Amino acid sequence: MPTRAERLADYFLKCAGIAGVYAEDNSGVIQFGFTEAVSIACPDGRAYLCCAHAVNAVHIARRAYEWTRPATSLPAALALMNVIASEEGIELTAHAIVVDRAMKAVRQVNATFMDWQDQGLMKPINREFKALRRQGGVTTYADFLHMKKAEMLRMMATG
């Protein structure tokens, strides 16, 4: 089960619209695909490269699938996707780097909340929690803070 930080990182990636093109090893047969929003998790046998727009991921996956010389391994498939992206002027970023950036954003938001707590700036947020709890809109303080952190991450992701 993912941690709260991992769920926040996934939400950040979804809000940022980070798409992915992937190669997958299905019993020795390399297949290509795309996703409109990458996750921090990467299934076994699959390798992702990330880009800013889903249409680019679709285009790269389609071209890789149509390539006349099929890739024989995941590293070869990644190299092929990078060649296609380069030819098309599309920037790809390694999945691990994208995940690191998302987790860094989560750490930054967590640090902001800790700073606010240290400086006594949580009073308005606490009042909002109490009002929502009275209305039955939230059950726990941890869930409420998770929601507030997600709001901040959405604002960061959409700039």
C-alpha positions in Angstrom: 0.0 0.0 0.0 1.4 3.4 -1.0 2.4 5.9 1.7 0.7 9.3 2.0 3.8 10.8 0.5 3.7 8.4 -2.5 0.0 9.1 -3.0 0.7 12.9 -3.0 3.6 12.4 -5.5 1.2 10.4 -7.8 -1.3 13.2 -7.5 1.4 15.8 -8.3 2.3 13.9 -11.5 -1.3 13.6 -12.5 -1.9 17.4 -11.9 1.3 18.2 -13.9 0.0 16.1 -16.8 3.2 14.1 -17.0 2.6 11.4 -19.7 4.7 8.4 -20.3 5.7 6.2 -23.1 6.8 2.7 -22.1 8.4 -0.5 -23.4 7.3 -3.7 -21.8 8.9 -7.1 -21.9 6.1 -9.7 -22.3 7.9 -13.1 -22.3 10.7 -11.8 -24.5 8.4 -9.8 -26.8 8.9 -6.0 -26.5 5.7 -4.1 -26.7 5.2 -0.3 -26.6 2.5 1.8 -25.0 1.7 5.0 -23.4 -0.1 6.4 -20.4 -1.6 9.9 -20.0 -0.4 10.2 -16.4 2.6 8.3 -15.1 2.7 7.0 -11.5 5.6 6.7 -9.3 5.2 2.9 -9.5 6.6 1.1 -12.4 5.4 -2.5 -13.0 8.1 -5.2 -13.3 9.2 -5.7 -16.9 8.2 -2.2 -17.9 10.4 0.9 -18.5 9.0 4.4 -18.8 10.2 7.6 -20.3 8.2 10.7 -19.5 7.1 13.7 -21.5 5.0 16.8 -21.0 2.1 15.9 -23.3 0.1 12.7 -23.8 -0.1 13.3 -27.6 3.7 13.1 -27.7 3.7 9.8 -25.8 1.1 8.4 -28.2 3.2 9.5 -31.2 6.4 7.9 -29.9 4.7 4.7 -28.9 3.0 4.4 -32.3 6.3 5.1 -34.2 8.2 2.6 -32.0 5.5 0.0 -32.6 5.8 0.6 -36.4 9.6 0.5 -36.4 10.8 -2.0 -39.0 13.6 -3.5 -36.8 11.9 -4.6 -33.5 13.7 -4.0 -30.2 15.0 -7.1 -28.6 15.4 -5.8 -25.0 14.2 -3.0 -22.7 17.5 -1.1 -23.1 17.2 -1.3 -26.9 13.6 -0.2 -26.7 14.5 2.8 -24.5 17.2 3.7 -27.0 14.7 3.4 -29.9 12.2 5.7 -28.1 14.9 8.2 -27.4 15.9 8.2 -31.1 12.3 8.7 -32.2 11.9 11.5 -29.7 15.0 13.2 -30.8 14.0 13.0 -34.5 10.6 14.5 -33.5 12.0 17.2 -31.2 10.3 15.8 -28.2 12.1 15.9 -24.8 11.9 12.7 -22.8 12.9 12.4 -19.1 13.8 9.2 -17.3 11.0 7.9 -15.1 13.3 7.9 -12.0 14.1 11.6 -12.5 10.4 12.5 -12.7 9.7 10.4 -9.6 12.5 12.2 -7.8 11.1 15.6 -8.8 7.6 14.6 -7.6 8.9 13.4 -4.2 11.0 16.6 -3.9 7.8 18.6 -4.4 6.1 16.5 -1.7 9.0 17.0 0.7 8.8 20.8 0.0 5.1 20.9 0.8 5.7 18.8 4.0 8.5 21.2 5.0 6.2 24.2 4.4 3.6 22.8 6.7 6.2 22.0 9.4 7.5 25.6 9.1 3.9 27.0 9.4 3.5 24.8 12.5 6.8 26.0 14.0 5.8 29.6 13.3 2.2 29.3 14.7 0.7 29.8 11.3 -1.6 26.8 11.3 -4.5 28.5 13.2 -6.5 29.3 10.1 -6.1 25.8 8.8 -7.0 24.4 12.2 -10.2 26.5 12.2 -11.1 25.3 8.7 -10.6 21.7 9.9 -12.9 22.2 12.9 -15.6 23.8 10.8 -15.4 20.9 8.2 -15.5 18.3 11.0 -18.6 19.9 12.5 -20.2 19.6 9.1 -19.1 16.0 8.7 -16.9 16.9 5.7 -13.7 15.3 7.1 -13.1 12.6 9.6 -9.4 12.9 10.7 -6.9 15.7 11.0 -4.4 13.6 9.1 -6.8 13.2 6.2 -7.6 16.9 6.2 -3.9 17.8 6.1 -3.4 15.4 3.3 -6.1 17.2 1.4 -4.5 20.6 2.1 -1.1 19.3 0.9 -2.7 17.9 -2.2 -4.2 21.4 -2.9 -0.8 23.0 -2.6 0.8 20.3 -4.9 -1.9 20.9 -7.5 -1.1 24.6 -7.4 2.6 23.9 -7.8 2.0 21.4 -10.7 -0.3 23.7 -12.6 1.8 26.8 -12.0 
